[in-house]
Amino acid sequence: MKEKYPVIPGAESFYIRKNKIGILISHGFMGTPQSVRYIGEAFASLGYTVHAPRLKGHGTHYKDLEKCTKDDWYQSLEDGYKALQKECTTVFVLGQSMGGTLALQLAHQYPNIAGLILINTALSLPAYDPLREQMEPRYIDESAPDIKAKNVSEITYSRTPLHAIHELQTLMSDTPKILREIQCPTLGIRSKDDHVVPPMNTNYILNQISSKSKKLLILHDSYHVASMDNDKDYIVEACHQFLEQQLESKAVYN
């Protein structure tokens, strides 16, 4: 799929080279790397190499998103993983919302991923449920991003293509089937109050995966887009601790 519209300023992918430990970060449905830039730059300041690819059809125009499939989004993340693999000895993957869903798919295909960090991962999205079998309208008007913090602006679209919603629903429906086969260490992070994705999605994922090392962290001062919300520094701190624990236990640092 070839995009026809230019990338919105600020929505670009970013890659910050530091040590040989890589963190691949995936933004969510309708979002862009801008939504994870704060935590990405914080990880880089701690010494990690960080890559946040822009998923195909995101950060340009919703008409580009309309032409995408879930496989296009996955390919964007997989390409980012392969890029990090070339420079890093160890790669962790962090995904938010649909980005977490894609991260689970990636961990299923690449069992050598050192660990997963899942933030408000989407296996269901109730607001879209009535649209599952619908063929119209072509576009759905979107409300403001679910962020508790004041004066925070996320780059996103004001309209969502119905086709893209159906692709997201297929991705979410497919993912539970693979959870039992995922064995890498996992940190599941969810907001206590999330008005987009039911918080129990994260609990379900952690209960279903076969990882021996898995932990749940609950955010009490953030909504769905937690990487831009009041708990963003807490997220960085908790993730850093998780990464250090995994590196120490596996002695993989180089």
Buried (B, 14 or more C-beta within 10 A) or exposed (E): EEBEEEBBEEBBBBBBEBBBBBBBBBBBBBBBBBBBBBBBBBBBEBEBBBBBBBBBBBBBBBBBBBBBBBEBBBBBBBEBBEBBBEBBEBBBBBBBBBBBBBBBBBBBEBEEBBBBBBBBBBBBBEEBEEBEEEEEEEBBEBEEBBBBBEEBEBBBBEBBBBBBBBBBBEBBEEBBEBBEEBBBBBBBBBBEBBEBBBBEBBBBBBEBBEBEBBBBBEBEBBBBBBBBBBBBEBBBEBBBEBBEBBBEEEEEEE
